[in-house]
Amino acid sequence: MTTMLRYGVISSTKSLWRRYCGLQSSFRCLSSSDVPKGIPYDKLTVGIPKEDFPLEKRVAATPESVERLVTPGFKVLVESDAGSNAYFSNADYESKGATVVSKDEVWKKSDIILKLRPPSPKEAAALENRTIISFLWPNQNKELVQQMEKQGATAFAMDCIPRTLSRGQTYDALSSQANIAGYRAVLEGANEFGRFFAGQMTAAGKVPPAKVLVLGTGVAGLAAIQTAKNMGAVVRAFDVRPVTKEQVEAMGGHFLEVDFQEDGSGAGGYAKEMSKEWHAAAAKMLSKQCEEVDIIITTALIPGRAAPVMITKDMVAKMKSGSVTVDLAAETGGNVETTVRDQKIVTDNGVTCLGYTDLPSRLPTTSSSLYSNNISKFLLSIGPQTTHEKGYYYIDHEDEAVRGMLVLENGKMMYPAPLPPPPPVVEKEEVKEVVLPPPDYRAPYIEGAKRAGYLSASILGLGMVAPNPAFAGMFTTFALSNVIGVQVVLGVSHALHSPLMAVTNAISGTTALGGMHLMAHSTTPAVWTLGALATTLSTVNIVGGFIVTTKMLDMFKRPDDPPEFYHLYGIPAAASLGIYGIASMTGKYPEIDTFAGTLSGLLCIGGIGGLASQKTARLGAVSGQVGVAMGVASTLGHLHPSFGTTAQIAALMGIGGAAGR
């Protein structure tokens, strides 16, 4: 009995110990950092309501972005016909894994609402204490934000993305929608304008190109510049930020400047409010521009403020009848004083003023696709971007994008986001003043005198050891040709270096002349074969080089360049070859071969020298071609080969020429 009791106690003790160890192990597992932060995606429902704002055709999610959310585990509810105005059917959404439900179900059953326009007070009430991601404009919609704050809601504003954050460009819906607005503004202006954008010269008469002025060169302005330029208009642009000048000019526009020095660059890439003096100088410049241009597109905005008026009624009155203004800032008051929101009006002097606020919605499919990419990728980054745990939604204040766009968190006001800490001040090291020695003005002259002395001594030394007059003559030719060649090549402009290489390649093909000598004086088949190969391959270089040169020079030719008649140079070229041929065949002028060779050399050097500028480049190519032709003719005249050898040379050069083409 005692033994059994002892055994029972021991067994119970061991069992309790095992349970204690198991609990300890479980506690360690639960407190481990291996447990992901946040809520798993499969526990969250995302809702996509239909936008009911007047004239709004966009939708916050497309079937493609729905698939992007469903794949990692989100459940997606889409209000019936939410995407119909953007040409996305209910069946399209269902095919990607979404569930199509009523409006009430979207707002009641969703944990996270993805929207485009700020919610109405009624929609905000339906949100209760859940989460919404949309455009909010918290400075302009303070009552809406306060309502959601009282409800304990969480809100992210797509308009509050830190635009200086490089990865934030992926979520930058302001830029993606502004790009579409700028493009559409040009189309609307062109639709109202009574002429072509591109100038035309027709049998019926000349049509001048339209002159377009773009005010504000942010994303929308640059898109307008590019579109108008692509349509053939003459584009001028103006912005208070001088740093945008290079971007405008890179797109082919002309950047206008005010005769008053003041930088309008503000925080986050926006413009700031300018001084009265600057406005006076700008008004004077713009007033003059209004008299000249046909279409004005304005895009100037200041965050949290009414849009600045840049084109006054008096300026519009100076515009020509039939001119058009397109005001992209109409929703916040407008940059043009005559703008009427969401309306088209015609002034007494015949200027059409457009104040449409739904320009992105006029391309609903594209604008919805881009916005849905922005918002869905932002949702998928909330958590995984910093925790590196995929599949878990977690609001991490260490994430600059999340913290910057977070307006409310469980009813707590989080807007505006704190400014990032300033960069650490780096103490400048004291730079010790370096005392430079006085310049030695004699040194370069001494070096130059030394080099001249070395060169002179070397040439005279070669003269002392020269074996015969032939060596001296060849050395003289070699030295002078090098000096002339270097000087000619150094004069060629950088833009013509490629044609220069092609011309020199063609002229270097005069090695064919050596091959012709071998063929004419060959005593063995091996020598003849080498000469034939040299002649054929060199002719490939000659013909191919000149063809490539001509094609390259054609690339520099503009449609409005005057006609060229370089073929007329063929008349003196043919006459020179004919005179030389007749004189050589008579045998009465033995030295004419040498002078023909000299003429050939001068023409080849002139061909290279002609590439020094665009104006003489094509003449240089013609000169090089005639020079090589004269070189071949003078070689044949000097050799006086038999008819059979001449036929062989002609055949081989014909083969090489065909291959060079």
C-alpha positions in Angstrom: 0.0 0.0 0.0 2.8 2.4 0.9 4.6 1.5 -2.2 1.6 2.2 -4.3 1.0 5.5 -2.6 4.6 6.5 -3.2 4.3 5.5 -6.8 1.1 7.6 -7.2 2.7 10.7 -5.7 5.7 10.4 -7.9 3.6 9.9 -11.0 1.4 13.0 -10.1 4.6 15.1 -9.5 6.0 14.1 -12.9 2.7 14.9 -14.6 2.5 18.4 -13.0 6.1 19.0 -14.0 5.4 18.1 -17.6 2.4 20.5 -17.6 4.5 23.3 -16.1 7.2 22.8 -18.8 4.5 22.8 -21.5 3.0 26.0 -20.2 6.5 27.6 -20.0 7.2 26.5 -23.6 3.8 27.9 -24.8 4.5 31.2 -23.0 7.8 31.5 -24.6 6.3 30.9 -28.0 3.5 33.5 -27.5 6.0 36.1 -26.3 8.3 35.4 -29.2 8.9 38.1 -31.8 8.0 35.4 -34.4 4.3 36.2 -33.9 3.4 38.6 -36.7 2.0 42.1 -35.8 -1.4 43.1 -37.1 -4.5 41.5 -38.5 -4.3 38.7 -41.1 -5.8 39.6 -44.5 -8.2 36.7 -44.4 -9.9 38.3 -41.4 -10.5 41.6 -43.2 -13.2 42.7 -45.7 -12.6 45.5 -48.1 -15.5 47.5 -49.5 -15.8 49.4 -52.8 -18.8 51.7 -52.8 -20.1 53.5 -55.9 -19.1 57.2 -56.2 -22.2 59.4 -56.0 -20.5 62.8 -56.3 -22.0 64.8 -59.2 -20.3 64.1 -62.6 -18.0 61.5 -61.0 -17.5 58.4 -63.2 -14.5 56.9 -61.6 -14.3 54.0 -59.2 -11.8 53.2 -56.5 -11.1 49.7 -57.6 -11.0 47.9 -61.0 -11.3 44.2 -61.5 -7.5 44.0 -61.9 -6.9 45.7 -58.5 -9.6 43.5 -56.9 -7.7 40.5 -58.0 -4.6 42.0 -56.4 -6.4 42.2 -53.1 -8.2 38.9 -53.2 -5.0 36.9 -54.0 -3.3 37.5 -50.6 -6.5 36.8 -48.7 -8.7 40.0 -48.5 -12.5 39.5 -49.0 -13.8 42.2 -51.3 -17.3 43.5 -51.5 -18.2 45.7 -54.5 -21.4 47.8 -54.7 -23.6 46.8 -57.6 -22.8 48.9 -60.7 -19.9 50.7 -58.9 -17.8 50.5 -62.0 -20.4 50.8 -64.7 -19.6 54.4 -65.5 -15.9 53.4 -66.0 -17.0 50.5 -68.2 -16.4 47.7 -65.6 -19.4 45.4 -65.2 -20.5 43.4 -62.1 -19.5 40.2 -63.9 -15.9 41.6 -64.4 -15.6 42.0 -60.6 -17.1 38.7 -59.8 -14.7 36.9 -62.2 -11.8 38.3 -60.2 -13.2 37.1 -56.8 -15.3 40.0 -55.6 -18.8 39.7 -54.2 -21.3 42.2 -55.6 -23.7 43.5 -52.9 -25.9 46.5 -52.2 -24.7 49.9 -51.0 -25.9 49.3 -47.4 -24.0 46.0 -47.2 -20.8 47.5 -48.5 -20.8 50.1 -45.7 -22.0 47.7 -42.9 -19.9 44.6 -43.6 -16.6 46.1 -44.7 -13.7 46.6 -42.3 -11.9 48.9 -44.8 -13.6 51.2 -47.3 -11.7 52.2 -50.5 -13.1 55.3 -52.0 -12.1 58.1 -54.4 -14.0 61.3 -53.4 -14.3 62.2 -49.7 -17.3 60.6 -48.1 -20.5 62.5 -47.6 -21.8 63.1 -44.0 -24.3 60.2 -44.5 -21.5 57.9 -45.8 -19.2 58.9 -42.9 -22.0 58.0 -40.4 -22.4 54.6 -42.1 -18.6 54.1 -41.7 -19.0 54.2 -37.9 -15.7 53.3 -36.2 -14.1 51.4 -39.1 -11.4 52.4 -41.6 -11.6 54.5 -44.8 -8.9 55.3 -47.4 -9.8 58.0 -49.9 -9.1 61.6 -50.9 -10.1 63.6 -47.8 -8.5 67.1 -48.0 -8.6 67.5 -44.2 -7.8 71.2 -44.2 -10.8 71.9 -46.4 -13.2 69.3 -44.9 -12.7 70.0 -41.2 -16.3 69.2 -40.3 -16.1 65.8 -42.0 -12.9 64.9 -40.2 -14.4 66.0 -36.8 -17.5 63.8 -37.5 -15.3 60.7 -38.1 -13.2 61.6 -35.1 -16.2 61.5 -32.8 -17.2 58.1 -34.3 -13.8 56.6 -33.5 -13.0 56.0 -37.1 -9.6 55.5 -38.8 -8.9 57.5 -41.9 -6.1 57.7 -44.5 -6.0 60.6 -46.9 -4.7 59.8 -50.4 -4.0 63.5 -50.9 -1.5 63.6 -48.0 1.1 61.3 -49.5 4.6 62.7 -48.7 5.4 63.6 -52.3 9.2 63.9 -51.6 9.3 60.2 -50.5 10.7 58.3 -53.4 8.6 55.1 -52.9 5.6 57.3 -52.3 5.3 57.9 -56.0 3.7 54.4 -56.3 0.8 55.7 -54.1 0.7 59.3 -55.5 -2.9 59.5 -56.7 -2.6 63.3 -57.0 0.0 62.9 -59.7 -1.7 60.1 -61.6 -5.0 62.0 -61.8 -3.3 65.3 -62.6 -1.5 63.7 -65.5 -4.9 62.7 -67.0 -6.4 66.1 -66.3 -3.5 67.9 -68.1 -3.9 65.6 -71.1 -7.7 66.0 -71.2 -7.5 69.8 -70.8 -5.7 70.0 -74.2 -8.3 67.8 -75.9 -11.1 70.0 -74.5 -9.3 73.1 -75.6 -8.7 71.7 -79.1 -12.4 70.7 -79.3 -13.5 74.3 -78.8 -10.7 75.9 -80.9 -11.6 76.7 -84.5 -8.3 75.8 -86.1 -5.7 73.0 -86.4 -3.1 72.7 -83.7 -0.4 71.9 -86.1 0.5 74.4 -88.8 -0.1 73.3 -92.4 0.9 74.5 -95.9 -1.8 73.5 -98.4 -2.8 74.4 -101.9 -5.7 76.3 -100.4 -3.4 78.4 -98.2 -1.2 78.4 -95.1 -2.6 77.6 -91.6 -0.5 78.8 -88.7 0.1 76.6 -85.7 -1.9 77.2 -82.5 -0.2 79.0 -79.7 -0.8 77.4 -76.3 0.1 79.0 -73.0 0.3 76.6 -69.9 0.4 78.3 -66.5 1.7 76.0 -63.8 4.2 73.3 -64.7 3.5 70.6 -62.2 2.4 67.1 -63.3 -0.8 68.4 -65.0 1.0 71.3 -66.7 3.8 69.1 -68.0 1.2 66.6 -69.4 -0.6 69.5 -71.1 2.7 70.8 -72.6 3.6 67.3 -73.9 0.1 66.7 -75.4 -0.1 70.2 -77.1 3.4 69.8 -78.4 2.6 66.4 -79.8 -0.4 67.8 -81.6 1.8 70.4 -83.3 1.1 73.6 -81.3 3.7 76.2 -80.3 3.8 75.9 -76.5 4.8 78.5 -74.0 4.8 77.8 -70.2 5.1 79.8 -67.0 5.6 78.8 -63.4 6.7 80.6 -60.2 9.3 77.8 -59.7 12.3 78.5 -61.9 13.6 74.9 -61.4 10.9 73.7 -63.8 12.4 75.6 -66.7 14.6 72.6 -67.8 11.6 70.3 -67.8 9.6 72.6 -70.0 12.4 73.1 -72.4 13.1 69.3 -72.5 9.5 68.9 -73.8 10.0 71.4 -76.5 8.2 74.3 -74.8 9.4 77.9 -74.3 9.6 78.9 -70.6 8.5 82.5 -69.9 10.2 84.5 -67.1 9.1 87.5 -65.1 11.3 90.5 -64.9 11.5 90.2 -61.1 13.7 87.8 -59.1 11.7 85.7 -56.6 11.6 81.9 -56.2 8.2 80.4 -55.8 9.2 76.9 -54.8 7.3 75.7 -51.8 7.2 72.5 -49.7 6.3 69.2 -51.2 6.9 70.3 -54.7 4.0 72.8 -54.6 4.2 76.6 -55.3 4.1 79.2 -52.5 2.2 82.5 -52.3 4.2 85.2 -54.1 4.8 88.9 -53.2 2.7 91.8 -54.5 5.7 93.1 -56.5 6.1 89.8 -58.2 2.4 89.6 -59.0 2.6 93.0 -60.6 5.5 92.0 -62.8 3.8 88.7 -63.7 0.5 90.4 -64.6 2.3 92.7 -67.0 4.0 89.8 -68.7 0.8 87.6 -68.9 -1.3 90.5 -70.2 1.0 90.7 -73.2 0.9 87.0 -73.7 -2.9 87.0 -73.7 -2.8 89.2 -76.8 -0.7 86.7 -78.6 -1.8 83.1 -77.6 -4.8 81.2 -78.8 -5.4 78.7 -75.8 -4.6 79.2 -72.1 -4.5 76.2 -69.8 -4.1 77.0 -66.1 -3.1 74.4 -63.4 -1.8 76.6 -60.5 -2.8 75.3 -57.0 -1.6 76.1 -53.4 -2.4 73.4 -50.9 -5.1 74.3 -48.4 -5.8 77.7 -50.1 -8.0 79.0 -52.8 -6.4 78.9 -56.3 -4.6 82.1 -57.2 -6.1 84.3 -59.9 -3.5 84.6 -62.7 -5.7 85.6 -65.7 -8.0 88.6 -64.9 -11.1 89.7 -66.8 -9.1 92.5 -68.4 -6.6 89.9 -69.7 -9.3 87.8 -71.1 -10.8 90.9 -72.8 -7.4 91.3 -74.7 -7.6 87.7 -76.1 -8.6 87.2 -79.7 -12.1 86.1 -80.6 -12.2 82.3 -80.9 -9.5 81.8 -78.1 -10.0 79.3 -75.3 -9.2 79.1 -71.6 -9.2 75.8 -69.8 -9.1 76.2 -66.0 -8.0 73.0 -64.1 -8.2 74.9 -60.8 -11.9 75.6 -61.2 -12.8 73.3 -58.2 -10.9 75.6 -55.8 -11.9 78.9 -57.3 -10.1 79.0 -60.6 -7.0 80.7 -62.0 -9.0 82.6 -64.6 -11.3 85.2 -63.3 -14.0 84.5 -65.8 -14.2 80.8 -65.0 -17.6 79.4 -63.9 -17.3 76.0 -62.1 -18.5 73.1 -64.3 -19.7 75.3 -67.0 -18.6 76.6 -70.5 -19.2 80.3 -71.1 -18.4 82.6 -74.0 -17.3 86.1 -73.2 -18.5 89.3 -75.0 -15.3 89.3 -77.0 -15.7 85.6 -78.2 -13.4 83.8 -75.7 -14.6 80.4 -74.7 -13.9 79.7 -70.9 -14.1 76.1 -69.7 -14.4 75.4 -65.9 -14.9 71.7 -65.9 -14.0 69.9 -62.7 -14.4 66.4 -63.9 -11.6 66.2 -66.5 -10.1 62.9 -65.1 -13.6 61.5 -65.1 -13.8 62.1 -68.8 -11.3 59.3 -69.2 -12.9 57.1 -66.5 -11.3 53.8 -67.5 -7.7 55.0 -67.4 -8.2 57.3 -64.4 -9.9 54.5 -62.4 -7.1 52.0 -63.4 -4.4 54.3 -62.2 -6.1 55.4 -59.0 -6.9 51.8 -58.1 -3.2 50.9 -58.6 -2.3 53.7 -56.2 -4.8 52.9 -53.4 -4.5 49.0 -53.6 -0.7 49.1 -53.5 -0.9 51.5 -50.5 -3.3 49.2 -48.7 -1.0 46.2 -49.3 2.0 48.2 -48.0 0.4 49.1 -44.6 2.3 46.7 -42.4 4.4 44.5 -44.7 6.5 47.5 -45.8 8.1 47.9 -42.3 7.3 44.6 -40.5 8.3 42.5 -43.5 5.4 40.1 -42.6 3.3 39.6 -45.7 -0.4 39.1 -45.3 -0.9 41.2 -42.1 -2.5 44.6 -41.9 -0.7 46.8 -39.3 -0.5 50.6 -38.9 3.1 51.3 -38.2 4.0 54.9 -37.4 7.6 54.2 -38.4 6.4 53.9 -42.0 6.7 57.5 -43.5 4.0 56.9 -46.1 1.5 55.5 -43.6 2.2 58.1 -41.0 2.0 60.9 -43.5 -1.4 59.8 -44.9 -2.9 58.9 -41.5 -5.5 61.5 -40.5 -7.4 59.6 -37.8 -6.5 56.5 -35.8 -9.4 55.0 -33.8 -10.8 58.5 -33.4 -7.5 60.1 -32.4 -6.5 63.1 -34.5 -3.1 62.3 -36.2 -3.1 65.1 -38.7 -0.8 66.7 -39.6 2.0 64.3 -39.5 5.1 65.4 -37.5 7.8 66.9 -39.7 10.9 64.6 -40.1 13.8 65.5 -37.9 16.3 67.9 -39.5 19.4 66.3 -40.8 22.3 66.3 -38.3 24.5 69.4 -38.5 27.8 68.5 -39.8 30.6 70.6 -38.5 32.7 72.0 -41.2 36.3 71.2 -40.8 38.5 74.2 -40.8 40.2 74.4 -44.1 43.7 75.6 -43.8 44.7 78.2 -46.2 47.1 76.8 -48.7 49.7 79.2 -49.8 50.4 78.7 -53.5 53.8 79.4 -54.8 54.0 82.3 -57.3 53.4 81.1 -60.9 56.4 80.3 -63.0 55.7 82.0 -66.3 58.9 80.7 -67.8 58.1 77.0 -67.3 55.8 76.4 -70.2 58.2 78.2 -72.6 61.1 76.1 -71.4 59.0 72.9 -71.9 58.0 74.1 -75.4 61.6 74.9 -76.3 62.7 71.5 -75.2 60.1 69.7 -77.3 61.0 71.8 -80.3 64.6 71.0 -79.8 64.0 67.2 -79.5 61.9 67.2 -82.6 64.4 69.2 -84.7 67.3 67.0 -83.5 65.4 63.8 -84.3 64.6 64.9 -87.9 68.1 66.1 -88.5 69.4 62.8 -87.1 67.3 60.9 -89.5 68.7 63.0 -92.3 72.2 62.0 -91.3 71.4 58.3 -91.4 69.1 58.4 -94.5 70.3 55.6 -96.9 69.2 57.3 -100.2 67.1 60.1 -101.7 64.0 57.9 -101.9 63.9 57.4 -98.1 64.2 61.2 -97.7 61.3 61.8 -100.1 59.1 59.2 -98.4 59.8 60.6 -95.0 58.9 64.1 -96.1 55.6 62.9 -97.5 54.9 60.8 -94.3 55.6 63.8 -92.0 53.6 66.3 -93.9 50.7 63.9 -94.4 50.6 63.3 -90.6 50.6 67.0 -89.8 47.9 67.8 -92.4 45.8 64.8 -91.3 45.8 65.7 -87.6 44.9 69.3 -88.3 42.1 68.3 -90.6 40.6 65.7 -88.2 40.8 68.1 -85.2 38.7 70.6 -87.1 35.7 68.2 -87.4 32.8 68.9 -85.0 31.8 66.3 -82.4 28.3 65.8 -84.0 30.0 64.7 -87.2 32.4 62.2 -85.7 30.4 59.2 -86.9 30.3 60.4 -90.6 34.0 61.2 -90.2 34.8 57.6 -89.3 32.8 56.4 -92.3 34.6 58.8 -94.7 38.1 57.9 -93.4 37.1 54.2 -93.6 36.2 54.8 -97.3 39.4 56.8 -98.0 41.6 54.2 -96.3 40.2 51.8 -98.9 42.7 53.2 -101.3 44.8 50.3 -100.2 43.1 48.9 -103.3 45.7 50.8 -105.3 48.4 48.6 -103.8 46.5 45.5 -104.7 46.2 46.8 -108.3 50.0 47.2 -108.4 50.5 43.6 -107.2 48.1 42.3 -109.8 49.7 44.3 -112.7 53.3 43.1 -111.8 52.6 39.7 -110.3 55.0 36.9 -111.2 53.4 34.1 -109.2 49.8 33.0 -108.5 50.3 33.8 -104.8 51.2 37.4 -105.4 48.3 37.8 -107.8 45.9 36.2 -105.2 47.0 38.6 -102.5 46.6 41.6 -104.9 43.1 40.4 -105.9 42.1 40.0 -102.2 43.4 43.5 -101.3 41.6 45.1 -104.3 38.3 43.4 -103.6 38.2 43.9 -99.8 39.4 47.5 -100.1 36.6 48.3 -102.6 34.1 47.0 -100.0 35.5 49.6 -97.6 35.3 52.4 -100.2 31.7 51.8 -101.4 30.4 50.9 -97.9 32.1 53.8 -96.3 30.6 56.4 -98.6 27.1 54.8 -98.5 27.1 54.9 -94.7 28.4 58.5 -94.7 25.5 59.6 -97.0 22.9 57.9 -94.8 24.3 59.5 -91.7 24.3 62.9 -93.2 20.7 62.3 -94.3 19.8 61.9 -90.7 20.9 65.6 -90.0 18.7 66.8 -92.9 15.6 68.7 -91.8 12.3 68.9 -93.9 12.6 72.6 -94.2 16.2 72.6 -95.5 16.7 74.1 -99.0 17.2 71.7 -101.9 20.7 70.5 -102.7 22.3 70.0 -106.1 25.6 68.3 -105.3 25.2 66.1 -108.4 26.4 69.1 -110.4 29.9 68.5 -109.1 29.8 65.3 -111.2 30.4 67.5 -114.3 33.9 68.8 -113.4 34.7 65.4 -111.9 33.8 63.6 -115.2 35.7 66.3 -117.2 38.8 65.9 -115.0 38.8 62.1 -115.4 38.2 62.4 -119.1 41.1 64.9 -119.6 43.4 62.8 -117.6 42.5 59.6 -119.4 43.1 61.1 -122.8 46.4 62.8 -121.8 47.6 59.5 -120.2 46.8 57.4 -123.2 48.7 59.7 -125.6 51.9 59.1 -123.7 53.1 62.6 -124.3 52.7 63.8 -120.7 54.6 61.4 -118.4 54.3 63.6 -115.3 50.5 63.9 -115.4 50.2 60.6 -113.4 52.0 62.2 -110.5 49.8 65.4 -110.6 46.7 63.3 -110.9 47.8 61.5 -107.7 48.4 64.9 -106.1 44.9 66.0 -107.1 43.4 62.8 -105.7 45.2 63.4 -102.3 44.0 67.0 -102.1 40.4 65.9 -102.8 40.5 63.2 -100.1 41.9 65.7 -97.6 39.3 68.2 -98.6 36.7 65.5 -98.1 37.7 65.0 -94.4 38.1 68.8 -93.9 34.6 69.3 -95.3 33.1 67.5 -92.2 34.2 70.4 -90.1 30.7 71.8 -90.2 27.1 70.8 -91.2 27.1 73.2 -94.1 30.1 71.6 -95.9 29.7 68.0 -94.7 27.9 66.8 -97.8 30.3 68.6 -100.1 33.1 66.9 -98.2 31.6 63.5 -98.9 31.4 64.3 -102.6 35.0 65.5 -102.6 36.1 62.3 -101.0 34.3 60.2 -103.6 35.9 62.1 -106.5 39.3 61.9 -104.8 39.2 58.1 -104.5 37.9 57.8 -108.1 40.8 60.0 -109.3 43.2 57.8 -107.3 42.0 54.7 -109.0 42.2 56.3 -112.4 45.8 57.7 -111.8 46.9 54.3 -110.7 45.6 52.6 -113.8 47.2 55.3 -115.9 50.5 54.8 -114.2 50.4 51.0 -114.5 49.1 50.8 -118.1 48.0 47.2 -117.4 47.0 44.8 -120.2 43.4 44.5 -121.3 43.0 41.2 -119.4 44.4 42.6 -116.2 42.2 45.7 -116.5 39.2 43.5 -116.9 40.2 41.5 -113.9 40.6 44.6 -111.7 37.3 46.0 -112.9 35.5 42.7 -112.1 37.0 42.4 -108.6 36.2 46.0 -107.8 32.6 45.4 -109.1 32.3 42.4 -106.7 33.7 44.5 -103.8 31.4 47.4 -104.6 28.3 45.1 -104.6 29.4 43.6 -101.3 29.9 47.1 -99.8 26.3 48.1 -100.7 
